[in-house]
């Protein structure tokens, strides 16, 4: 993997980690906007709606 791919993967991974850590609705909405952005599409081929759905399921599963 070249350094640019590593950087792109690190950016996406950090956004996923941030989503998992935050409970603030405004922060989560901001991260979801990033997932749906053109910039996200440049960084990865991951389907943003699938990713968001999966992360939301995780949040529901871990709520007490």
N, C-alpha and C positions, 0 to 999 in steps of 0.2 A: 504494500500500500504506500502510495506517495505521501509526502507531508501535507499536501492540500486535502487529500481524502481523510487523513488523520484529523486535521483541523475541523473539517466539516462534520465528521463523526463526533468529535468532542463537543462541538456547539450543540448538535442535536441531543446528545446524551445529557448535557448540562440542563437543557430545557426540560427534558423528561424528569430529571432529578428535582429540578425546581418545582415542577408541577406536583410531584409526589410529596414534597415538603410543605407546600403552602395550602392553607385552608381559606385564605381571603378570596372572596369571589372576584374582586377586581383584578387581583394578581392572576388568578386562574384564567379569567377572560383574556387578559393580556397575552398569556402564554398560548392560549388557543388561537388567538389572532396570529401569533407568530407561526404556529403550525399550519395555518391556512394561507400564509403569505407566499408570495413569489420567491422570496429569499429562501424559505424552507424548501421549496421545490428545486432551487438551485443546489442546495446542500445534500439532498437525498431524494431517493425515489419512493420513500415510504408514503403510503396513502394517509394523508393527515386525518381524515375522518375516522379511519380504522384505528389510528393511534389514539385519538381523543376518546373514542368509545372505550378502548381498552383501559386507558388511564382512569376514566370515570368509573368503570366497573371496579377497578382496584380501590378507588376512594370509597365506594359504597360498601365494599366487602370489609374494609378496615374501620369503618365508623362504628362506634359503640354506643 
